[in-house]
């Protein structure tokens, strides 16, 4: 499987990670991360929420010990468009 360049992010350890769509709605999108080379899911994901004024709220969620999930990053503001790969449609979604 090939991931388009628009869907690639650089992770905290400097490795390339692909943003892969999980679900979406009119004002939100949920995407997970996969290793860009091995295609293996990394278990972390992000939620982008569009507020009434157009600002984007970004919640970054990672798994923690004991099966719980932890929000480790939270941003609010005007965000640049992110490319997210939709495996079902084989297209790139922008949010």
Secondary structure, 3 states (H helix, E strand, C coil): CCCCHHHEEECCCCCEEEEEEEEECCCEEEEEEEECCCCCEEEEEEEEEECCCCCEEEEEEEECHHHCEEEEEEEEECCCCCEEEECCCCEEEEC
